[in-house]
Structure formats: C-alpha cells, structure tokens
Amino acid sequence: MAPPIATPQAVTEVADALVAEGLEPSIIAVQSRIGGGSYSTVKRYLDAWKQERAQMDAVATETPP
C-alpha cells in the first residue's frame, strides 16, 4: 500500500480542522493527521494556506461595517 500523499486539499482540510479544534496547524501536526507526506511538500501547502487565510483576514478587516 502506498503512503498517503499530501495534497493541497488534504493540507487545507486538516489545517482548518486543527484550527477549529483550537490547535496550531504545524507541519508535524498536519503530517500526523494526513498520515504522511514529505516535510517540504506539507510546508509548501501549509504556507499557501496561511497566506490565503491572512489575505482573507485582511479583506475582512478592510470591509466597512
């Protein structure tokens, strides 16, 4: 059986789930939940996820009430 592959979708889903549980979505935590994935691959996708969240937060704070 092939080891699980870290895809952008899998990393996003796991990171969102960790945040919903009040946990930090670290590379190790994401790898653990996915069940594998290389450090560099998970880091790349997690960095993209963090950047997207930061952009969404910035837009949300810029929108007038």
mmCIF file as Biopython writes it, N, C-alpha, C and O atoms, coordinates in Angstrom:
data_model
#
loop_
_atom_site.group_PDB
_atom_site.id
_atom_site.type_symbol
_atom_site.label_atom_id
_atom_site.label_alt_id
_atom_site.label_comp_id
_atom_site.label_asym_id
_atom_site.label_entity_id
_atom_site.label_seq_id
_atom_site.pdbx_PDB_ins_code
_atom_site.Cartn_x
_atom_site.Cartn_y
_atom_site.Cartn_z
_atom_site.occupancy
_atom_site.B_iso_or_equiv
_atom_site.auth_seq_id
_atom_site.auth_asym_id
_atom_site.pdbx_PDB_model_num
ATOM 1   N N  . MET A ? 1  ? 0.840   -1.179 0.000  1.0 0.0 1  A 1 
ATOM 2   C CA . MET A ? 1  ? 0.000   0.000  0.000  1.0 0.0 1  A 1 
ATOM 3   C C  . MET A ? 1  ? 0.885   1.243  0.000  1.0 0.0 1  A 1 
ATOM 4   O O  . MET A ? 1  ? 1.831   1.340  0.782  1.0 0.0 1  A 1 
ATOM 5   N N  . ALA A ? 2  ? 0.577   2.171  -0.864 1.0 0.0 2  A 1 
ATOM 6   C CA . ALA A ? 2  ? 1.357   3.409  -0.968 1.0 0.0 2  A 1 
ATOM 7   C C  . ALA A ? 2  ? 1.047   4.324  0.210  1.0 0.0 2  A 1 
ATOM 8   O O  . ALA A ? 2  ? -0.080  4.348  0.703  1.0 0.0 2  A 1 
ATOM 9   N N  . PRO A ? 3  ? 2.049   5.078  0.660  1.0 0.0 3  A 1 
ATOM 10  C CA . PRO A ? 3  ? 1.809   6.005  1.763  1.0 0.0 3  A 1 
ATOM 11  C C  . PRO A ? 3  ? 0.894   7.150  1.319  1.0 0.0 3  A 1 
ATOM 12  O O  . PRO A ? 3  ? 0.873   7.505  0.140  1.0 0.0 3  A 1 
ATOM 13  N N  . PRO A ? 4  ? 0.143   7.725  2.251  1.0 0.0 4  A 1 
ATOM 14  C CA . PRO A ? 4  ? -0.738  8.833  1.901  1.0 0.0 4  A 1 
ATOM 15  C C  . PRO A ? 4  ? 0.058   10.000 1.313  1.0 0.0 4  A 1 
ATOM 16  O O  . PRO A ? 4  ? 1.192   10.267 1.711  1.0 0.0 4  A 1 
ATOM 17  N N  . ILE A ? 5  ? -0.559  10.676 0.370  1.0 0.0 5  A 1 
ATOM 18  C CA . ILE A ? 5  ? 0.095   11.798 -0.289 1.0 0.0 5  A 1 
ATOM 19  C C  . ILE A ? 5  ? -0.514  13.092 0.229  1.0 0.0 5  A 1 
ATOM 20  O O  . ILE A ? 5  ? -1.733  13.215 0.348  1.0 0.0 5  A 1 
ATOM 21  N N  . ALA A ? 6  ? 0.340   14.042 0.532  1.0 0.0 6  A 1 
ATOM 22  C CA . ALA A ? 6  ? -0.120  15.355 0.985  1.0 0.0 6  A 1 
ATOM 23  C C  . ALA A ? 6  ? -0.500  16.181 -0.238 1.0 0.0 6  A 1 
ATOM 24  O O  . ALA A ? 6  ? 0.361   16.588 -1.018 1.0 0.0 6  A 1 
ATOM 25  N N  . THR A ? 7  ? -1.784  16.421 -0.395 1.0 0.0 7  A 1 
ATOM 26  C CA . THR A ? 7  ? -2.273  17.249 -1.486 1.0 0.0 7  A 1 
ATOM 27  C C  . THR A ? 7  ? -2.661  18.606 -0.917 1.0 0.0 7  A 1 
ATOM 28  O O  . THR A ? 7  ? -2.864  18.730 0.291  1.0 0.0 7  A 1 
ATOM 29  N N  . PRO A ? 8  ? -2.769  19.630 -1.766 1.0 0.0 8  A 1 
ATOM 30  C CA . PRO A ? 8  ? -3.201  20.934 -1.250 1.0 0.0 8  A 1 
ATOM 31  C C  . PRO A ? 8  ? -4.555  20.832 -0.539 1.0 0.0 8  A 1 
ATOM 32  O O  . PRO A ? 8  ? -4.756  21.454 0.505  1.0 0.0 8  A 1 
ATOM 33  N N  . GLN A ? 9  ? -5.471  20.057 -1.095 1.0 0.0 9  A 1 
ATOM 34  C CA . GLN A ? 9  ? -6.800  19.911 -0.493 1.0 0.0 9  A 1 
ATOM 35  C C  . GLN A ? 9  ? -6.709  19.226 0.873  1.0 0.0 9  A 1 
ATOM 36  O O  . GLN A ? 9  ? -7.368  19.652 1.822  1.0 0.0 9  A 1 
ATOM 37  N N  . ALA A ? 10 ? -5.905  18.180 0.979  1.0 0.0 10 A 1 
ATOM 38  C CA . ALA A ? 10 ? -5.770  17.461 2.246  1.0 0.0 10 A 1 
ATOM 39  C C  . ALA A ? 10 ? -5.160  18.363 3.312  1.0 0.0 10 A 1 
ATOM 40  O O  . ALA A ? 10 ? -5.624  18.373 4.453  1.0 0.0 10 A 1 
ATOM 41  N N  . VAL A ? 11 ? -4.132  19.116 2.956  1.0 0.0 11 A 1 
ATOM 42  C CA . VAL A ? 11 ? -3.482  20.016 3.917  1.0 0.0 11 A 1 
ATOM 43  C C  . VAL A ? 11 ? -4.461  21.096 4.368  1.0 0.0 11 A 1 
ATOM 44  O O  . VAL A ? 11 ? -4.530  21.420 5.553  1.0 0.0 11 A 1 
ATOM 45  N N  . THR A ? 12 ? -5.218  21.652 3.424  1.0 0.0 12 A 1 
ATOM 46  C CA . THR A ? 12 ? -6.200  22.685 3.769  1.0 0.0 12 A 1 
ATOM 47  C C  . THR A ? 12 ? -7.258  22.138 4.716  1.0 0.0 12 A 1 
ATOM 48  O O  . THR A ? 12 ? -7.586  22.779 5.714  1.0 0.0 12 A 1 
ATOM 49  N N  . GLU A ? 13 ? -7.789  20.969 4.417  1.0 0.0 13 A 1 
ATOM 50  C CA . GLU A ? 13 ? -8.820  20.376 5.261  1.0 0.0 13 A 1 
ATOM 51  C C  . GLU A ? 13 ? -8.301  20.095 6.664  1.0 0.0 13 A 1 
ATOM 52  O O  . GLU A ? 13 ? -8.985  20.373 7.649  1.0 0.0 13 A 1 
ATOM 53  N N  . VAL A ? 14 ? -7.101  19.548 6.758  1.0 0.0 14 A 1 
ATOM 54  C CA . VAL A ? 14 ? -6.522  19.220 8.061  1.0 0.0 14 A 1 
ATOM 55  C C  . VAL A ? 14 ? -6.198  20.495 8.831  1.0 0.0 14 A 1 
ATOM 56  O O  . VAL A ? 14 ? -6.467  20.574 10.030 1.0 0.0 14 A 1 
ATOM 57  N N  . ALA A ? 15 ? -5.625  21.493 8.161  1.0 0.0 15 A 1 
ATOM 58  C CA . ALA A ? 15 ? -5.296  22.752 8.837  1.0 0.0 15 A 1 
ATOM 59  C C  . ALA A ? 15 ? -6.562  23.417 9.363  1.0 0.0 15 A 1 
ATOM 60  O O  . ALA A ? 15 ? -6.576  23.903 10.494 1.0 0.0 15 A 1 
ATOM 61  N N  . ASP A ? 16 ? -7.614  23.447 8.570  1.0 0.0 16 A 1 
ATOM 62  C CA . ASP A ? 16 ? -8.886  24.026 9.013  1.0 0.0 16 A 1 
ATOM 63  C C  . ASP A ? 16 ? -9.440  23.262 10.214 1.0 0.0 16 A 1 
ATOM 64  O O  . ASP A ? 16 ? -9.945  23.871 11.157 1.0 0.0 16 A 1 
ATOM 65  N N  . ALA A ? 17 ? -9.348  21.941 10.182 1.0 0.0 17 A 1 
ATOM 66  C CA . ALA A ? 17 ? -9.842  21.116 11.288 1.0 0.0 17 A 1 
ATOM 67  C C  . ALA A ? 17 ? -9.037  21.384 12.559 1.0 0.0 17 A 1 
ATOM 68  O O  . ALA A ? 17 ? -9.611  21.475 13.644 1.0 0.0 17 A 1 
ATOM 69  N N  . LEU A ? 18 ? -7.731  21.508 12.436 1.0 0.0 18 A 1 
ATOM 70  C CA . LEU A ? 18 ? -6.902  21.788 13.602 1.0 0.0 18 A 1 
ATOM 71  C C  . LEU A ? 18 ? -7.257  23.140 14.216 1.0 0.0 18 A 1 
ATOM 72  O O  . LEU A ? 18 ? -7.358  23.259 15.437 1.0 0.0 18 A 1 
ATOM 73  N N  . VAL A ? 19 ? -7.445  24.152 13.381 1.0 0.0 19 A 1 
ATOM 74  C CA . VAL A ? 19 ? -7.816  25.480 13.883 1.0 0.0 19 A 1 
ATOM 75  C C  . VAL A ? 19 ? -9.181  25.410 14.569 1.0 0.0 19 A 1 
ATOM 76  O O  . VAL A ? 19 ? -9.376  26.021 15.619 1.0 0.0 19 A 1 
ATOM 77  N N  . ALA A ? 20 ? -10.116 24.677 13.989 1.0 0.0 20 A 1 
ATOM 78  C CA . ALA A ? 20 ? -11.446 24.531 14.584 1.0 0.0 20 A 1 
ATOM 79  C C  . ALA A ? 20 ? -11.374 23.857 15.957 1.0 0.0 20 A 1 
ATOM 80  O O  . ALA A ? 20 ? -12.224 24.099 16.813 1.0 0.0 20 A 1 
ATOM 81  N N  . GLU A ? 21 ? -10.372 23.023 16.162 1.0 0.0 21 A 1 
ATOM 82  C CA . GLU A ? 21 ? -10.172 22.353 17.440 1.0 0.0 21 A 1 
ATOM 83  C C  . GLU A ? 21 ? -9.346  23.192 18.410 1.0 0.0 21 A 1 
ATOM 84  O O  . GLU A ? 21 ? -9.098  22.778 19.542 1.0 0.0 21 A 1 
ATOM 85  N N  . GLY A ? 22 ? -8.921  24.372 17.959 1.0 0.0 22 A 1 
ATOM 86  C CA . GLY A ? 22 ? -8.127  25.247 18.811 1.0 0.0 22 A 1 
ATOM 87  C C  . GLY A ? 22 ? -6.656  24.880 18.852 1.0 0.0 22 A 1 
ATOM 88  O O  . GLY A ? 22 ? -5.938  25.280 19.768 1.0 0.0 22 A 1 
ATOM 89  N N  . LEU A ? 23 ? -6.204  24.118 17.861 1.0 0.0 23 A 1 
ATOM 90  C CA . LEU A ? 23 ? -4.807  23.685 17.801 1.0 0.0 23 A 1 
ATOM 91  C C  . LEU A ? 23 ? -4.061  24.425 16.708 1.0 0.0 23 A 1 
ATOM 92  O O  . LEU A ? 23 ? -4.658  24.916 15.750 1.0 0.0 23 A 1 
ATOM 93  N N  . GLU A ? 24 ? -2.759  24.496 16.862 1.0 0.0 24 A 1 
ATOM 94  C CA . GLU A ? 24 ? -1.894  25.139 15.868 1.0 0.0 24 A 1 
ATOM 95  C C  . GLU A ? 24 ? -1.661  24.165 14.719 1.0 0.0 24 A 1 
ATOM 96  O O  . GLU A ? 24 ? -1.248  23.029 14.951 1.0 0.0 24 A 1 
ATOM 97  N N  . PRO A ? 25 ? -1.919  24.590 13.486 1.0 0.0 25 A 1 
ATOM 98  C CA . PRO A ? 25 ? -1.679  23.700 12.340 1.0 0.0 25 A 1 
ATOM 99  C C  . PRO A ? 25 ? -0.201  23.684 11.942 1.0 0.0 25 A 1 
ATOM 100 O O  . PRO A ? 25 ? 0.190   24.297 10.949 1.0 0.0 25 A 1 
ATOM 101 N N  . SER A ? 26 ? 0.604   22.987 12.719 1.0 0.0 26 A 1 
ATOM 102 C CA . SER A ? 26 ? 2.030   22.887 12.421 1.0 0.0 26 A 1 
ATOM 103 C C  . SER A ? 26 ? 2.253   21.825 11.347 1.0 0.0 26 A 1 
ATOM 104 O O  . SER A ? 26 ? 1.365   21.027 11.048 1.0 0.0 26 A 1 
ATOM 105 N N  . ILE A ? 27 ? 3.437   21.833 10.784 1.0 0.0 27 A 1 
ATOM 106 C CA . ILE A ? 27 ? 3.776   20.854 9.758  1.0 0.0 27 A 1 
ATOM 107 C C  . ILE A ? 27 ? 3.661   19.438 10.314 1.0 0.0 27 A 1 
ATOM 108 O O  . ILE A ? 27 ? 3.101   18.552 9.669  1.0 0.0 27 A 1 
ATOM 109 N N  . ILE A ? 28 ? 4.193   19.236 11.504 1.0 0.0 28 A 1 
ATOM 110 C CA . ILE A ? 28 ? 4.176   17.904 12.121 1.0 0.0 28 A 1 
ATOM 111 C C  . ILE A ? 28 ? 2.738   17.471 12.412 1.0 0.0 28 A 1 
ATOM 112 O O  . ILE A ? 28 ? 2.386   16.314 12.184 1.0 0.0 28 A 1 
ATOM 113 N N  . ALA A ? 29 ? 1.904   18.389 12.914 1.0 0.0 29 A 1 
ATOM 114 C CA . ALA A ? 29 ? 0.514   18.051 13.218 1.0 0.0 29 A 1 
ATOM 115 C C  . ALA A ? 29 ? -0.247  17.690 11.948 1.0 0.0 29 A 1 
ATOM 116 O O  . ALA A ? 29 ? -1.040  16.748 11.944 1.0 0.0 29 A 1 
ATOM 117 N N  . VAL A ? 30 ? -0.012  18.430 10.879 1.0 0.0 30 A 1 
ATOM 118 C CA . VAL A ? 30 ? -0.679  18.153 9.609  1.0 0.0 30 A 1 
ATOM 119 C C  . VAL A ? 30 ? -0.212  16.803 9.057  1.0 0.0 30 A 1 
ATOM 120 O O  . VAL A ? 30 ? -1.028  15.991 8.620  1.0 0.0 30 A 1 
ATOM 121 N N  . GLN A ? 31 ? 1.093   16.567 9.077  1.0 0.0 31 A 1 
ATOM 122 C CA . GLN A ? 31 ? 1.621   15.281 8.607  1.0 0.0 31 A 1 
ATOM 123 C C  . GLN A ? 31 ? 1.009   14.125 9.391  1.0 0.0 31 A 1 
ATOM 124 O O  . GLN A ? 31 ? 0.648   13.096 8.820  1.0 0.0 31 A 1 
ATOM 125 N N  . SER A ? 32 ? 0.898   14.304 10.684 1.0 0.0 32 A 1 
ATOM 126 C CA . SER A ? 32 ? 0.356   13.255 11.538 1.0 0.0 32 A 1 
ATOM 127 C C  . SER A ? 32 ? -1.090  12.946 11.178 1.0 0.0 32 A 1 
ATOM 128 O O  . SER A ? 32 ? -1.476  11.780 11.100 1.0 0.0 32 A 1 
ATOM 129 N N  . ARG A ? 33 ? -1.887  13.978 10.959 1.0 0.0 33 A 1 
ATOM 130 C CA . ARG A ? 33 ? -3.304  13.773 10.617 1.0 0.0 33 A 1 
ATOM 131 C C  . ARG A ? 33 ? -3.472  13.163 9.235  1.0 0.0 33 A 1 
ATOM 132 O O  . ARG A ? 33 ? -4.344  12.320 9.023  1.0 0.0 33 A 1 
ATOM 133 N N  . ILE A ? 34 ? -2.637  13.588 8.299  1.0 0.0 34 A 1 
ATOM 134 C CA . ILE A ? 34 ? -2.731  13.043 6.943  1.0 0.0 34 A 1 
ATOM 135 C C  . ILE A ? 34 ? -2.232  11.604 6.933  1.0 0.0 34 A 1 
ATOM 136 O O  . ILE A ? 34 ? -2.740  10.761 6.193  1.0 0.0 34 A 1 
ATOM 137 N N  . GLY A ? 35 ? -1.237  11.339 7.761  1.0 0.0 35 A 1 
ATOM 138 C CA . GLY A ? 35 ? -0.658  10.005 7.811  1.0 0.0 35 A 1 
ATOM 139 C C  . GLY A ? 35 ? 0.584   9.887  6.960  1.0 0.0 35 A 1 
ATOM 140 O O  . GLY A ? 35 ? 1.045   8.783  6.670  1.0 0.0 35 A 1 
ATOM 141 N N  . GLY A ? 36 ? 1.132   11.029 6.555  1.0 0.0 36 A 1 
ATOM 142 C CA . GLY A ? 36 ? 2.340   11.028 5.740  1.0 0.0 36 A 1 
ATOM 143 C C  . GLY A ? 36 ? 2.506   12.335 5.014  1.0 0.0 36 A 1 
ATOM 144 O O  . GLY A ? 36 ? 1.907   13.350 5.372  1.0 0.0 36 A 1 
ATOM 145 N N  . GLY A ? 37 ? 3.319   12.296 3.997  1.0 0.0 37 A 1 
ATOM 146 C CA . GLY A ? 37 ? 3.635   13.499 3.234  1.0 0.0 37 A 1 
ATOM 147 C C  . GLY A ? 37 ? 5.002   14.009 3.625  1.0 0.0 37 A 1 
ATOM 148 O O  . GLY A ? 37 ? 5.368   13.995 4.800  1.0 0.0 37 A 1 
ATOM 149 N N  . SER A ? 38 ? 5.754   14.456 2.643  1.0 0.0 38 A 1 
ATOM 150 C CA . SER A ? 38 ? 7.093   14.948 2.946  1.0 0.0 38 A 1 
ATOM 151 C C  . SER A ? 38 ? 7.010   16.302 3.642  1.0 0.0 38 A 1 
ATOM 152 O O  . SER A ? 38 ? 6.061   17.063 3.455  1.0 0.0 38 A 1 
ATOM 153 N N  . TYR A ? 39 ? 8.016   16.574 4.438  1.0 0.0 39 A 1 
ATOM 154 C CA . TYR A ? 39 ? 8.088   17.831 5.189  1.0 0.0 39 A 1 
ATOM 155 C C  . TYR A ? 39 ? 7.989   19.021 4.237  1.0 0.0 39 A 1 
ATOM 156 O O  . TYR A ? 39 ? 7.228   19.956 4.484  1.0 0.0 39 A 1 
ATOM 157 N N  . SER A ? 40 ? 8.757   18.985 3.153  1.0 0.0 40 A 1 
ATOM 158 C CA . SER A ? 40 ? 8.787   20.132 2.236  1.0 0.0 40 A 1 
ATOM 159 C C  . SER A ? 40 ? 7.460   20.316 1.502  1.0 0.0 40 A 1 
ATOM 160 O O  . SER A ? 40 ? 7.050   21.449 1.248  1.0 0.0 40 A 1 
ATOM 161 N N  . THR A ? 41 ? 6.797   19.233 1.163  1.0 0.0 41 A 1 
ATOM 162 C CA . THR A ? 41 ? 5.509   19.329 0.479  1.0 0.0 41 A 1 
ATOM 163 C C  . THR A ? 41 ? 4.450   19.895 1.412  1.0 0.0 41 A 1 
ATOM 164 O O  . THR A ? 41 ? 3.711   20.808 1.041  1.0 0.0 41 A 1 
ATOM 165 N N  . VAL A ? 42 ? 4.377   19.355 2.621  1.0 0.0 42 A 1 
ATOM 166 C CA . VAL A ? 42 ? 3.398   19.851 3.591  1.0 0.0 42 A 1 
ATOM 167 C C  . VAL A ? 42 ? 3.679   21.308 3.910  1.0 0.0 42 A 1 
ATOM 168 O O  . VAL A ? 42 ? 2.747   22.106 4.012  1.0 0.0 42 A 1 
ATOM 169 N N  . LYS A ? 43 ? 4.943   21.670 4.071  1.0 0.0 43 A 1 
ATOM 170 C CA . LYS A ? 43 ? 5.298   23.060 4.372  1.0 0.0 43 A 1 
ATOM 171 C C  . LYS A ? 43 ? 4.837   23.987 3.256  1.0 0.0 43 A 1 
ATOM 172 O O  . LYS A ? 43 ? 4.276   25.049 3.526  1.0 0.0 43 A 1 
ATOM 173 N N  . ARG A ? 44 ? 5.066   23.600 2.017  1.0 0.0 44 A 1 
ATOM 174 C CA . ARG A ? 44 ? 4.676   24.430 0.873  1.0 0.0 44 A 1 
ATOM 175 C C  . ARG A ? 44 ? 3.167   24.680 0.866  1.0 0.0 44 A 1 
ATOM 176 O O  . ARG A ? 44 ? 2.719   25.815 0.703  1.0 0.0 44 A 1 
ATOM 177 N N  . TYR A ? 45 ? 2.394   23.615 1.044  1.0 0.0 45 A 1 
ATOM 178 C CA . TYR A ? 45 ? 0.937   23.748 1.036  1.0 0.0 45 A 1 
ATOM 179 C C  . TYR A ? 45 ? 0.431   24.479 2.278  1.0 0.0 45 A 1 
ATOM 180 O O  . TYR A ? 45 ? -0.531  25.242 2.196  1.0 0.0 45 A 1 
ATOM 181 N N  . LEU A ? 46 ? 1.062   24.255 3.413  1.0 0.0 46 A 1 
ATOM 182 C CA . LEU A ? 46 ? 0.647   24.933 4.638  1.0 0.0 46 A 1 
ATOM 183 C C  . LEU A ? 46 ? 0.983   26.424 4.565  1.0 0.0 46 A 1 
ATOM 184 O O  . LEU A ? 46 ? 0.208   27.255 5.038  1.0 0.0 46 A 1 
ATOM 185 N N  . ASP A ? 47 ? 2.113   26.762 3.987  1.0 0.0 47 A 1 
ATOM 186 C CA . ASP A ? 47 ? 2.456   28.180 3.789  1.0 0.0 47 A 1 
ATOM 187 C C  . ASP A ? 47 ? 1.432   28.867 2.886  1.0 0.0 47 A 1 
ATOM 188 O O  . ASP A ? 47 ? 1.035   30.003 3.144  1.0 0.0 47 A 1 
ATOM 189 N N  . ALA A ? 48 ? 1.011   28.184 1.840  1.0 0.0 48 A 1 
ATOM 190 C CA . ALA A ? 48 ? -0.008  28.736 0.935  1.0 0.0 48 A 1 
ATOM 191 C C  . ALA A ? 48 ? -1.328  28.909 1.678  1.0 0.0 48 A 1 
ATOM 192 O O  . ALA A ? 48 ? -2.018  29.911 1.489  1.0 0.0 48 A 1 
ATOM 193 N N  . TRP A ? 49 ? -1.682  27.947 2.515  1.0 0.0 49 A 1 
ATOM 194 C CA . TRP A ? 49 ? -2.913  28.032 3.303  1.0 0.0 49 A 1 
ATOM 195 C C  . TRP A ? 49 ? -2.849  29.227 4.252  1.0 0.0 49 A 1 
ATOM 196 O O  . TRP A ? 49 ? -3.814  29.980 4.376  1.0 0.0 49 A 1 
ATOM 197 N N  . LYS A ? 50 ? -1.707  29.397 4.923  1.0 0.0 50 A 1 
ATOM 198 C CA . LYS A ? 50 ? -1.547  30.527 5.850  1.0 0.0 50 A 1 
ATOM 199 C C  . LYS A ? 50 ? -1.637  31.852 5.115  1.0 0.0 50 A 1 
ATOM 200 O O  . LYS A ? 50 ? -2.254  32.793 5.616  1.0 0.0 50 A 1 
ATOM 201 N N  . GLN A ? 51 ? -1.037  31.942 3.942  1.0 0.0 51 A 1 
ATOM 202 C CA . GLN A ? 51 ? -1.081  33.176 3.159  1.0 0.0 51 A 1 
ATOM 203 C C  . GLN A ? 51 ? -2.518  33.482 2.734  1.0 0.0 51 A 1 
ATOM 204 O O  . GLN A ? 51 ? -2.949  34.634 2.789  1.0 0.0 51 A 1 
ATOM 205 N N  . GLU A ? 52 ? -3.247  32.474 2.317  1.0 0.0 52 A 1 
ATOM 206 C CA . GLU A ? 52 ? -4.647  32.668 1.907  1.0 0.0 52 A 1 
ATOM 207 C C  . GLU A ? 52 ? -5.494  33.147 3.083  1.0 0.0 52 A 1 
ATOM 208 O O  . GLU A ? 52 ? -6.328  34.040 2.930  1.0 0.0 52 A 1 
ATOM 209 N N  . ARG A ? 53 ? -5.279  32.556 4.254  1.0 0.0 53 A 1 
ATOM 210 C CA . ARG A ? 53 ? -6.022  32.984 5.453  1.0 0.0 53 A 1 
ATOM 211 C C  . ARG A ? 53 ? -5.684  34.419 5.817  1.0 0.0 53 A 1 
ATOM 212 O O  . ARG A ? 53 ? -6.569  35.185 6.198  1.0 0.0 53 A 1 
ATOM 213 N N  . ALA A ? 54 ? -4.412  34.795 5.706  1.0 0.0 54 A 1 
ATOM 214 C CA . ALA A ? 54 ? -4.005  36.163 6.018  1.0 0.0 54 A 1 
ATOM 215 C C  . ALA A ? 54 ? -4.670  37.152 5.070  1.0 0.0 54 A 1 
ATOM 216 O O  . ALA A ? 54 ? -5.092  38.230 5.488  1.0 0.0 54 A 1 
ATOM 217 N N  . GLN A ? 55 ? -4.764  36.787 3.792  1.0 0.0 55 A 1 
ATOM 218 C CA . GLN A ? 55 ? -5.424  37.653 2.824  1.0 0.0 55 A 1 
ATOM 219 C C  . GLN A ? 55 ? -6.908  37.768 3.126  1.0 0.0 55 A 1 
ATOM 220 O O  . GLN A ? 55 ? -7.472  38.858 3.025  1.0 0.0 55 A 1 
ATOM 221 N N  . MET A ? 56 ? -7.544  36.676 3.490  1.0 0.0 56 A 1 
ATOM 222 C CA . MET A ? 56 ? -8.973  36.714 3.827  1.0 0.0 56 A 1 
ATOM 223 C C  . MET A ? 56 ? -9.211  37.556 5.072  1.0 0.0 56 A 1 
ATOM 224 O O  . MET A ? 56 ? -10.192 38.297 5.142  1.0 0.0 56 A 1 
ATOM 225 N N  . ASP A ? 57 ? -8.314  37.447 6.064  1.0 0.0 57 A 1 
ATOM 226 C CA . ASP A ? 57 ? -8.437  38.257 7.278  1.0 0.0 57 A 1 
ATOM 227 C C  . ASP A ? 57 ? -8.265  39.733 6.965  1.0 0.0 57 A 1 
ATOM 228 O O  . ASP A ? 57 ? -8.968  40.576 7.523  1.0 0.0 57 A 1 
ATOM 229 N N  . ALA A ? 58 ? -7.327  40.049 6.071  1.0 0.0 58 A 1 
ATOM 230 C CA . ALA A ? 58 ? -7.079  41.440 5.687  1.0 0.0 58 A 1 
ATOM 231 C C  . ALA A ? 58 ? -8.288  42.027 4.975  1.0 0.0 58 A 1 
ATOM 232 O O  . ALA A ? 58 ? -8.652  43.177 5.222  1.0 0.0 58 A 1 
ATOM 233 N N  . VAL A ? 59 ? -8.907  41.264 4.108  1.0 0.0 59 A 1 
ATOM 234 C CA . VAL A ? 59 ? -10.100 41.728 3.389  1.0 0.0 59 A 1 
ATOM 235 C C  . VAL A ? 59 ? -11.241 41.925 4.377  1.0 0.0 59 A 1 
ATOM 236 O O  . VAL A ? 59 ? -11.986 42.901 4.280  1.0 0.0 59 A 1 
ATOM 237 N N  . ALA A ? 60 ? -11.381 41.014 5.317  1.0 0.0 60 A 1 
ATOM 238 C CA . ALA A ? 60 ? -12.461 41.106 6.291  1.0 0.0 60 A 1 
ATOM 239 C C  . ALA A ? 60 ? -12.316 42.333 7.191  1.0 0.0 60 A 1 
ATOM 240 O O  . ALA A ? 60 ? -13.319 42.936 7.572  1.0 0.0 60 A 1 
ATOM 241 N N  . THR A ? 61 ? -11.089 42.706 7.533  1.0 0.0 61 A 1 
ATOM 242 C CA . THR A ? 61 ? -10.880 43.877 8.387  1.0 0.0 61 A 1 
ATOM 243 C C  . THR A ? 61 ? -10.997 45.173 7.591  1.0 0.0 61 A 1 
ATOM 244 O O  . THR A ? 61 ? -11.247 46.225 8.179  1.0 0.0 61 A 1 
ATOM 245 N N  . GLU A ? 62 ? -10.825 45.127 6.282  1.0 0.0 62 A 1 
ATOM 246 C CA . GLU A ? 62 ? -10.919 46.319 5.456  1.0 0.0 62 A 1 
ATOM 247 C C  . GLU A ? 62 ? -12.358 46.646 5.043  1.0 0.0 62 A 1 
ATOM 248 O O  . GLU A ? 62 ? -12.659 47.772 4.648  1.0 0.0 62 A 1 
ATOM 249 N N  . THR A ? 63 ? -13.229 45.659 5.138  1.0 0.0 63 A 1 
ATOM 250 C CA . THR A ? 63 ? -14.607 45.859 4.728  1.0 0.0 63 A 1 
ATOM 251 C C  . THR A ? 63 ? -15.332 46.703 5.778  1.0 0.0 63 A 1 
ATOM 252 O O  . THR A ? 63 ? -15.321 46.363 6.961  1.0 0.0 63 A 1 
ATOM 253 N N  . PRO A ? 64 ? -15.960 47.797 5.353  1.0 0.0 64 A 1 
ATOM 254 C CA . PRO A ? 64 ? -16.674 48.640 6.326  1.0 0.0 64 A 1 
ATOM 255 C C  . PRO A ? 64 ? -17.881 47.895 6.902  1.0 0.0 64 A 1 
ATOM 256 O O  . PRO A ? 64 ? -18.469 47.041 6.237  1.0 0.0 64 A 1 
ATOM 257 N N  . PRO A ? 65 ? -18.237 48.223 8.130  1.0 0.0 65 A 1 
ATOM 258 C CA . PRO A ? 65 ? -19.363 47.536 8.787  1.0 0.0 65 A 1 
ATOM 259 C C  . PRO A ? 65 ? -20.699 47.859 8.132  1.0 0.0 65 A 1 
ATOM 260 O O  . PRO A ? 65 ? -21.737 47.360 8.567  1.0 0.0 65 A 1 
#
